[in-house]
Amino acid sequence: MEDEFYGAAYKGSKQHGEEPSVKTRSAPGFGAAAENYMEREIDLNDQLIRNRPSTYFFRMKGDAMLNAGVFDNDILIVDRSIKLVNGKIIVAVLNGELLVRRFHKNFSSTFLIPENDRYKTINLAEFSDFIMWGVVTYVIHQV
């Protein structure tokens, strides 16, 4: 994974003037019901970010988490304030290298588990330099 960071600077999108006028057209028998549910604006920062000062964006490089739905070039929203618990997908620094893996801890050992059979599970007991950087809260990818 390459070291590509996106900062947590948040400007917000609440500085709107007038609400935009949305032109609609109904085909006979259709459209009226959908128009009742239409929203004018959605601020994705408000929807996806719980703790702004501790939230960062990363671009995923590689396919280690493919089976978890995290693909190469996806944008990961990572929150550094979330407590580390079993089963969470995390961004970790292991011997100076950034990794995205699933965290697993049992009674005696701690592991970083990939979601792709091409990669091996990492037993953290074998490494001296491990830092949990943050927990992945959302993944954004193009369809």
N, C-alpha and C positions, 0 to 999 in steps of 0.2 A: 504494500500500500504506500502510495506516495504522500509526502507531507504537504497536503493542500488544505489550508484552513480558510474558513469564511467566518468573519467576525460576528460578534453578537450585537453590533450597533443596531439599534431599533429606532427608526424615525416615526413609525406609525403611519396610518393612512387615514386618520381622522380629520385631516385638514381639507375636507371637501367643501366646496361651495354649494351650489344647488345640486339636487339629485338629478342624475341624468334622465332624460326622457327616453323611455324605451318604447319603440313603435311595435305594435302587435297587430296581427291579422289572424282572424279565426276562419278556418274552413267550416262549412256548414256541419254542425254537430260536434266539432272538435275545438279544442283550444281554450274554451271558457274555464274548464276545471283547472287546467294547468296554470292559467294566468293568476288564479287565486293563491298559488304557492310560490310565485316568483319573488325572489329577493333582489333588492336593488344592488347591494354591495356586501361582500364578504371580505373581512380582513383575515388572511391566513395566519398572520402573526398572532392574532387573538385566538384563533382556533387551535393552533398547533404548538404554541409556546406557553408553558406554564410558568417558568421562572426566567424572565428575560436576561438578567445579568449573568446567569450561569448556563445559558444555552448557546450552542455553537453549531455551525453547519460544516459538514465534511463531504467531500466527494469520494465515493467508494471506488477503489481501484482493485480489481481482481474479482475472482469468483468463489472465494472461500465460503460465502454465506448464501450461495445460489439456492439451495433447497429451503431456505428460510424466506425466500422472496426478496433478497437483497442482491441486486445485480450490479455488474460493472457500470460505473458512471452514475449510479443513483446518488441522490443527495440524502445524507443522513442528518437528522436533527438529533443532537446529543445534549443531554442535560447533565451537568456536573453535580447538581445538588441532590439527585435521586440516590437513595441508599442502594448499595449493591446487594442483590439477592439472587438465589439460585434461579437459573433459567433465563435471565435477562441477557439480551444482546448488548455487548459493551464495546467501547473503544478502549484498548489497552496499549500501554507502551511496554514492550518486552525487549530488554537489552537494546534500547534506543530505537526500536522499530515499532511503528504504529500497526496494530492489528485490530480487526473486527471479528469477534468470536462470541459464542454463547458461554456464559460463566456457569460453572458447576462446582459445587463444593460438597464433599461428603465428610464423614467423621475424621478421616486422616489426610485427605489430599484435596487439592484444588486444581481444576482443569479449565483450559480454554478449548472449547469444542467447535470445530468447523462444521458447517452444514453443506459439505461437499466431500464425497468419498476420496477425492484426489489429495486431500490434506489430512495430516495426522493430528490427533488430539495432543495438546500440549499439557504436560504435567508441570505445574509451576514450581514444584519442589526442585526441579532440575535447573532453575534459573534464579539468579540472585537479584536481578534488576527488573522488577515488575511494578508497574504503577497502573491502577485502574483510573482511566482518564475521565470516563463518563458513560452514562447509560443511553442507548439509542431509544428514542421515544417514537420517532416516525421515520419512514422511508418514503422518499418522493422519487418516482421514476415515470418515464414516458411510456405510454402504451403503444 
